[in-house]
């Protein structure tokens, strides 16, 4: 048997298994669902391609690119975002405005007032926070301190809603946005940090072309292609009966999808299921108790609604990535993506696809599993924001009762608990987006580090 057992065939588990195989180490991946991919699922119907989870990935390092190239059949699946769809919109006073992409547009944009723009110029002179307060400053407090309230309300608040479906007043800066935290700690501020990073990149001579990508068959192609490459090392539809720590390793007993009972001993076991499901695993009672705290990590509900319309039914040019809605606008919708503008093959000719996000930490009660109730909330808002008329010809609704882990103030207690558990039980490892960051890039980077 392989040395490593991985519980969970989401992207973290599969990428870790493939990275181990690249290094000459075999592993066995056990998944209770019939399909691999976890939250990365794609629905293809009637010429539309709807994502239930992540819609894209920022390819931002040579290491991730090399990882993709190592998976047979994956490179030919990769598609890049259309360059003309580079705009990002933020709603203000009920109208979507393009986020400035250069200094001139930053001066002329109606998105922020003259006073708000002047306040940004003060940022390099704002004193950095003391390091001992690192886990006590929220994202909202940080942004107000450095950039002012208006930039918080009409830039960072909607951004956090789009990334985390979260509340910036509750999110920890250090753990939720570690790169922003590092800019202040290393350079004294955001503008100084951005300039410092640019100088360092020029000095190093490193040139990597970052780009937004997806896959021809949708985001599910990523875990599905890795699983095919791993072959019989991935077992789906299994029922795990017990996980026990034994001398020198871990014993796992499971039933296959065909009803056959199996058991094996492994040197290490990697648990990649969501934090709220860890203590439900069939571990010994002491291990379950140790993992109980992680069950309290907040995962607010989110509903994802994919809607297809004839192009003539949408007045907005849809010339970008999508539109985010600030909390102060008082809308039900967190944001709307324009997948058919961003990538090819997302809608039939003459049609457009919109992906709408509702709920999250902001309005959890709006994330209903009932499609018709959701449509009643969404249609009037799409009409007001994007000029959408009529009923969509394509509807796909995915409800996530527990969607995205929230890196709230005090999140360090969870990370310390994870480290303490691993230190107390050699060979046991916890991995997933609740530990190393919620983005796909962070998940892949953590897997590649194995």
C-alpha positions as CSV (number, residue, x, y, z in Angstrom):
1,X,0.0,0.0,0.0
2,X,1.1,3.6,-0.4
3,X,2.7,5.5,2.4
4,X,0.0,8.3,2.4
5,X,-3.8,8.2,2.7
6,X,-5.6,11.4,1.7
7,X,-9.2,11.8,2.9
8,X,-11.1,14.0,0.4
9,X,-10.8,14.4,-3.4
10,X,-11.3,18.2,-3.6
11,X,-8.6,20.2,-5.3
12,X,-6.4,20.2,-2.2
13,X,-6.5,16.4,-1.8
14,X,-6.0,15.7,-5.5
15,X,-3.2,18.3,-6.0
16,X,-1.4,17.0,-3.0
17,X,-1.6,13.4,-4.3
18,X,-0.3,14.5,-7.7
19,X,2.5,16.4,-6.2
20,X,3.5,13.4,-4.1
21,X,3.4,11.2,-7.2
22,X,5.7,13.8,-9.0
23,X,8.2,13.3,-6.2
24,X,8.0,9.5,-6.4
25,X,5.7,8.9,-3.5
26,X,2.4,7.0,-3.9
27,X,-0.8,7.9,-2.1
28,X,-4.4,6.7,-1.9
29,X,-7.2,9.2,-2.1
30,X,-10.6,8.3,-0.5
31,X,-13.7,10.3,-1.3
32,X,-17.2,9.7,0.0
33,X,-18.9,11.5,-2.9
34,X,-19.4,9.8,-6.3
35,X,-17.5,12.7,-8.1
36,X,-14.2,14.3,-7.4
37,X,-13.7,18.1,-7.1
38,X,-15.5,19.1,-4.0
39,X,-16.9,22.6,-4.6
40,X,-15.4,22.7,-8.1
41,X,-18.3,21.4,-10.1
42,X,-19.5,22.4,-13.6
43,X,-23.0,22.1,-15.1
44,X,-23.2,21.9,-18.9
45,X,-26.7,22.1,-20.4
46,X,-28.2,23.5,-23.6
47,X,-25.0,25.1,-24.7
48,X,-24.4,26.9,-21.4
49,X,-21.6,26.1,-19.0
50,X,-22.3,27.1,-15.4
51,X,-19.9,26.9,-12.5
52,X,-21.2,26.0,-9.1
53,X,-18.0,27.0,-7.3
54,X,-14.9,28.9,-8.5
55,X,-15.3,30.5,-11.9
56,X,-11.6,31.1,-12.7
57,X,-8.1,30.9,-11.3
58,X,-5.3,33.5,-11.3
59,X,-2.3,31.8,-12.7
60,X,0.3,33.8,-10.8
61,X,3.4,31.7,-10.5
62,X,5.8,29.6,-12.5
63,X,5.4,26.8,-9.9
64,X,1.6,26.5,-10.5
65,X,2.2,26.7,-14.3
66,X,4.7,23.9,-14.0
67,X,2.3,21.8,-11.9
68,X,-0.4,22.2,-14.6
69,X,2.0,21.2,-17.3
70,X,2.9,18.1,-15.4
71,X,-0.7,16.8,-15.5
72,X,-1.3,14.8,-18.7
73,X,-4.1,16.4,-20.8
74,X,-4.5,19.5,-18.7
75,X,-2.5,22.1,-20.7
76,X,-4.7,21.7,-23.8
77,X,-7.8,22.4,-21.6
78,X,-6.5,25.8,-20.4
79,X,-8.1,28.9,-21.8
80,X,-7.2,32.5,-21.0
81,X,-9.6,35.2,-20.2
82,X,-10.4,37.5,-23.1
83,X,-8.2,40.6,-22.9
84,X,-11.1,42.9,-23.8
85,X,-13.0,41.7,-20.7
86,X,-10.6,43.3,-18.2
87,X,-13.0,45.8,-16.6
88,X,-14.2,45.4,-13.0
89,X,-17.4,47.2,-12.0
90,X,-18.5,48.5,-8.6
91,X,-22.0,49.8,-8.1
92,X,-22.6,53.3,-6.7
93,X,-25.9,55.0,-6.5
94,X,-27.5,52.1,-8.3
95,X,-25.1,52.3,-11.3
96,X,-22.1,50.1,-12.1
97,X,-18.9,52.1,-12.6
98,X,-15.7,50.7,-14.0
99,X,-12.8,50.5,-11.4
100,X,-10.0,52.8,-12.5
101,X,-7.1,50.9,-14.2
102,X,-4.6,53.8,-14.6
103,X,-3.8,57.1,-12.8
104,X,-5.9,59.2,-15.3
105,X,-9.1,57.1,-14.8
106,X,-8.5,57.2,-11.1
107,X,-8.7,61.0,-11.2
108,X,-11.8,61.2,-13.4
109,X,-13.8,58.2,-12.1
110,X,-17.2,59.0,-10.6
111,X,-16.8,56.0,-8.3
112,X,-15.1,58.1,-5.6
113,X,-15.6,61.7,-4.7
114,X,-12.9,64.3,-4.9
115,X,-12.4,64.2,-1.1
116,X,-12.1,60.4,-1.2
117,X,-9.4,60.6,-3.9
118,X,-7.5,63.2,-1.9
119,X,-7.7,61.0,1.2
120,X,-5.8,58.2,-0.7
121,X,-2.9,60.6,-1.2
122,X,-2.5,60.7,2.6
123,X,-1.9,56.9,2.7
124,X,2.0,56.9,2.5
125,X,2.1,59.1,5.6
126,X,-0.2,57.0,7.8
127,X,1.7,55.3,10.6
128,X,2.0,51.5,10.4
129,X,0.2,49.5,13.2
130,X,2.1,47.9,15.9
131,X,2.9,44.2,15.4
132,X,1.4,43.2,18.7
133,X,-2.0,44.3,17.5
134,X,-1.7,42.0,14.4
135,X,-4.7,39.8,15.1
136,X,-6.9,42.5,16.5
137,X,-7.3,44.8,13.5
138,X,-10.2,44.0,11.1
139,X,-10.0,44.5,7.4
140,X,-12.4,47.4,7.7
141,X,-10.4,49.1,10.4
142,X,-7.2,48.7,8.4
143,X,-8.7,50.2,5.2
144,X,-10.3,53.1,7.0
145,X,-7.1,53.9,8.8
146,X,-5.0,53.8,5.7
147,X,-7.4,54.8,2.8
148,X,-10.4,56.4,4.5
149,X,-14.0,55.5,4.9
150,X,-15.1,56.1,1.3
151,X,-12.5,53.8,-0.3
152,X,-13.6,51.2,2.3
153,X,-17.3,51.5,1.4
154,X,-16.8,51.7,-2.4
155,X,-13.8,49.5,-3.0
156,X,-12.8,47.1,-0.2
157,X,-16.2,46.3,1.2
158,X,-17.6,45.0,-2.1
159,X,-14.3,43.3,-2.8
160,X,-14.5,41.3,0.4
161,X,-18.1,40.5,-0.5
162,X,-16.9,39.1,-3.8
163,X,-14.0,37.1,-2.4
164,X,-15.2,35.8,1.0
165,X,-19.0,36.6,0.8
166,X,-17.8,38.1,4.2
167,X,-18.0,41.0,6.5
168,X,-14.8,43.2,6.5
169,X,-15.7,44.4,10.0
170,X,-15.3,40.8,11.3
171,X,-12.4,39.5,9.1
172,X,-8.9,39.5,10.4
173,X,-6.5,41.5,8.2
174,X,-3.5,39.3,9.1
175,X,-5.2,36.0,8.4
176,X,-7.8,37.0,5.8
177,X,-5.5,39.2,3.7
178,X,-1.9,38.3,4.6
179,X,-0.4,40.1,1.6
180,X,-1.9,43.4,2.6
181,X,-0.8,42.9,6.2
182,X,2.7,42.1,4.9
183,X,2.9,45.2,2.8
184,X,2.4,47.5,5.8
185,X,4.7,45.5,8.0
186,X,7.5,45.3,5.5
187,X,7.2,48.7,3.7
188,X,5.1,50.8,6.1
189,X,2.1,51.2,3.8
190,X,0.2,50.1,0.7
191,X,1.6,52.5,-1.9
192,X,5.1,52.2,-0.6
193,X,4.7,48.4,-0.6
194,X,3.4,48.3,-4.2
195,X,6.3,50.5,-5.4
196,X,8.8,48.4,-3.4
197,X,7.4,45.2,-4.9
198,X,7.7,46.7,-8.4
199,X,11.4,47.7,-7.8
200,X,12.2,44.2,-6.4
201,X,10.7,42.5,-9.4
202,X,12.7,44.7,-11.8
203,X,15.8,44.1,-9.8
204,X,15.4,40.3,-9.8
205,X,14.7,40.2,-13.5
206,X,11.9,37.7,-12.9
207,X,9.3,38.0,-15.6
208,X,6.2,35.8,-15.2
209,X,3.0,36.7,-17.1
210,X,0.1,36.5,-14.7
211,X,-3.2,35.7,-16.3
212,X,-6.8,34.7,-15.5
213,X,-7.5,31.2,-16.8
214,X,-10.2,28.6,-16.8
215,X,-10.7,25.4,-18.8
216,X,-12.6,24.5,-22.0
217,X,-14.8,22.1,-20.1
218,X,-15.1,24.3,-17.0
219,X,-13.4,24.4,-13.7
220,X,-14.3,20.8,-12.9
221,X,-11.8,19.8,-15.6
222,X,-9.0,20.6,-13.2
223,X,-9.8,18.1,-10.5
224,X,-11.2,15.6,-13.0
225,X,-8.0,15.6,-15.1
226,X,-5.8,15.2,-12.1
227,X,-8.0,12.3,-10.9
228,X,-7.7,10.6,-14.3
229,X,-3.9,11.0,-14.1
230,X,-3.9,9.4,-10.7
231,X,-6.0,6.5,-11.9
232,X,-6.8,3.8,-9.3
233,X,-5.1,5.8,-6.6
234,X,-8.5,7.7,-6.4
235,X,-11.5,5.9,-5.0
236,X,-14.9,7.6,-4.9
237,X,-18.2,6.6,-3.4
238,X,-16.4,5.0,-0.4
239,X,-17.6,4.8,3.2
240,X,-14.8,5.3,5.7
241,X,-15.5,3.1,8.7
242,X,-12.6,4.0,11.0
243,X,-9.3,6.0,11.3
244,X,-7.0,4.9,14.1
245,X,-3.6,6.0,15.2
246,X,-1.3,3.0,15.7
247,X,2.3,2.5,16.5
248,X,4.3,4.1,13.7
249,X,1.3,5.2,11.6
250,X,-2.4,5.2,10.9
251,X,-4.9,2.4,10.2
252,X,-7.8,3.2,7.9
253,X,-10.8,0.9,7.3
254,X,-13.3,1.7,4.5
255,X,-15.9,0.1,2.3
256,X,-15.6,0.6,-1.5
257,X,-18.4,1.7,-3.8
258,X,-18.8,-1.9,-4.7
259,X,-19.4,-2.9,-1.1
260,X,-16.0,-4.5,-0.5
261,X,-14.4,-4.0,2.9
262,X,-10.8,-2.8,2.8
263,X,-8.2,-1.8,5.4
264,X,-4.6,-0.6,5.3
265,X,-1.9,1.0,7.4
266,X,-0.2,4.3,6.3
267,X,2.7,6.3,7.6
268,X,0.8,9.5,7.2
269,X,-2.8,10.6,6.7
270,X,-3.9,14.0,5.3
271,X,-7.4,15.2,6.1
272,X,-8.6,17.6,3.4
273,X,-12.3,17.8,4.2
274,X,-13.8,21.1,5.2
275,X,-13.2,22.2,8.8
276,X,-16.9,21.8,9.8
277,X,-16.7,18.2,8.8
278,X,-13.5,17.2,10.5
279,X,-14.9,16.1,13.8
280,X,-17.5,14.0,12.0
281,X,-14.8,11.7,10.6
282,X,-14.7,8.2,12.3
283,X,-11.6,9.0,14.4
284,X,-11.1,7.8,17.9
285,X,-13.2,9.9,20.4
286,X,-10.1,11.7,21.7
287,X,-9.1,12.8,18.2
288,X,-12.7,13.9,17.5
289,X,-12.7,16.0,20.6
290,X,-9.4,17.7,19.7
291,X,-10.9,18.6,16.3
292,X,-14.2,19.9,17.8
293,X,-13.0,23.6,18.0
294,X,-12.5,23.7,14.2
295,X,-16.2,23.0,13.8
296,X,-16.9,26.5,15.0
297,X,-15.2,28.1,12.1
298,X,-17.9,30.1,10.4
299,X,-19.0,29.1,6.9
300,X,-22.0,31.3,5.9
301,X,-24.4,30.1,3.2
302,X,-24.2,31.3,-0.4
303,X,-26.5,30.7,-3.3
304,X,-25.1,30.7,-6.8
305,X,-27.5,31.5,-9.6
306,X,-26.5,31.0,-13.2
307,X,-28.8,32.7,-15.7
308,X,-28.8,32.7,-19.5
309,X,-30.5,35.4,-21.6
310,X,-30.7,36.5,-25.2
311,X,-28.1,39.3,-25.6
312,X,-30.9,41.7,-26.6
313,X,-32.4,41.3,-23.1
314,X,-29.4,42.8,-21.4
315,X,-28.7,46.5,-21.9
316,X,-25.3,46.6,-20.1
317,X,-22.3,46.0,-22.4
318,X,-21.0,43.2,-20.1
319,X,-17.5,44.3,-21.1
320,X,-15.7,43.0,-18.1
321,X,-15.2,40.4,-15.4
322,X,-18.3,41.4,-13.5
323,X,-19.9,43.9,-11.0
324,X,-19.6,44.0,-7.2
325,X,-22.2,45.5,-5.0
326,X,-21.2,47.5,-1.8
327,X,-23.1,46.7,1.4
328,X,-24.1,50.4,1.7
329,X,-26.1,50.1,-1.5
330,X,-28.7,48.0,0.3
331,X,-29.0,45.3,-2.3
332,X,-29.7,41.6,-2.0
333,X,-27.1,40.7,-4.6
334,X,-23.4,40.4,-3.6
335,X,-22.1,40.5,-7.1
336,X,-22.7,39.4,-10.7
337,X,-20.0,37.8,-12.9
338,X,-20.1,37.9,-16.8
339,X,-18.7,34.4,-17.6
340,X,-19.7,34.5,-21.3
341,X,-17.7,37.8,-21.7
342,X,-14.7,36.4,-19.9
343,X,-14.3,33.0,-21.5
344,X,-15.3,31.3,-24.7
345,X,-17.9,28.5,-24.7
346,X,-20.0,29.7,-21.8
347,X,-23.2,30.4,-23.7
348,X,-24.7,29.7,-27.1
349,X,-24.3,32.2,-29.9
350,X,-26.4,35.3,-29.3
351,X,-26.9,34.5,-25.6
352,X,-25.1,35.7,-22.5
353,X,-24.5,34.0,-19.1
354,X,-24.7,35.9,-15.8
355,X,-23.6,34.3,-12.5
356,X,-25.2,35.9,-9.4
357,X,-24.1,35.5,-5.8
358,X,-26.5,36.0,-2.9
359,X,-26.2,35.6,0.9
360,X,-22.9,35.2,2.7
361,X,-22.1,36.9,6.0
362,X,-23.9,40.0,4.8
363,X,-27.4,38.5,4.4
364,X,-27.3,34.8,5.1
365,X,-31.1,34.5,5.1
366,X,-31.2,35.5,1.4
367,X,-29.2,32.4,0.5
368,X,-32.3,30.2,0.1
369,X,-32.3,26.8,-1.5
370,X,-35.6,27.6,-3.2
371,X,-34.9,28.7,-6.8
372,X,-38.2,30.6,-7.4
373,X,-37.8,32.6,-4.2
374,X,-34.3,33.5,-5.2
375,X,-35.4,34.5,-8.7
376,X,-38.0,36.8,-7.1
377,X,-35.2,38.6,-5.2
378,X,-32.7,38.7,-8.1
379,X,-34.7,39.7,-11.2
380,X,-35.6,43.2,-10.1
381,X,-32.0,43.9,-9.0
382,X,-30.6,42.7,-12.3
383,X,-33.1,44.9,-14.1
384,X,-32.0,47.9,-12.1
385,X,-28.2,47.2,-12.2
386,X,-27.7,45.8,-15.7
387,X,-30.9,46.5,-17.6
388,X,-32.0,42.9,-17.7
389,X,-35.5,42.3,-19.0
390,X,-37.6,39.2,-19.2
391,X,-37.2,35.7,-17.8
392,X,-34.0,33.8,-18.4
393,X,-34.0,30.8,-20.8
394,X,-31.4,29.0,-18.7
395,X,-31.4,28.7,-14.9
396,X,-29.1,26.7,-12.7
397,X,-29.1,27.2,-9.0
398,X,-26.5,25.8,-6.5
399,X,-27.1,26.3,-2.8
400,X,-24.1,26.0,-0.5
401,X,-25.4,25.7,3.1
402,X,-21.7,26.2,4.2
403,X,-19.8,28.0,1.6
404,X,-16.5,29.8,2.4
405,X,-14.5,29.7,5.7
406,X,-14.4,33.2,7.4
407,X,-10.9,34.2,8.7
408,X,-12.4,36.3,11.5
409,X,-10.7,38.2,14.3
410,X,-9.0,35.7,16.6
411,X,-8.5,33.2,13.8
412,X,-5.0,32.5,15.1
413,X,-6.6,30.2,17.8
414,X,-7.7,27.8,15.0
415,X,-4.3,27.8,13.3
416,X,-2.6,27.1,16.7
417,X,-5.0,24.3,17.4
418,X,-4.1,22.7,14.0
419,X,-0.4,23.0,14.7
420,X,-0.9,21.5,18.2
421,X,-2.8,18.6,16.9
422,X,-0.2,17.8,14.2
423,X,2.6,18.1,16.8
424,X,0.8,15.7,19.2
425,X,0.0,13.1,16.5
426,X,3.0,12.5,14.1
427,X,1.8,11.6,10.6
428,X,-1.5,13.5,10.9
429,X,-1.9,16.5,8.6
430,X,-4.8,18.9,8.1
431,X,-5.1,20.8,4.8
432,X,-7.6,22.9,3.0
433,X,-8.8,26.4,2.3
434,X,-9.6,27.0,6.0
435,X,-5.8,26.8,6.8
436,X,-3.7,28.3,4.0
437,X,-6.2,30.7,2.3
438,X,-9.4,30.4,0.4
439,X,-8.2,31.0,-3.2
440,X,-7.4,28.2,-5.6
441,X,-3.9,29.6,-5.9
442,X,-3.3,29.3,-2.2
443,X,-4.7,25.7,-2.2
444,X,-2.4,24.8,-5.1
445,X,0.6,26.5,-3.6
446,X,0.1,24.6,-0.3
447,X,-0.2,21.3,-2.2
448,X,2.9,21.9,-4.3
449,X,4.9,22.5,-1.0
450,X,4.4,18.9,0.0
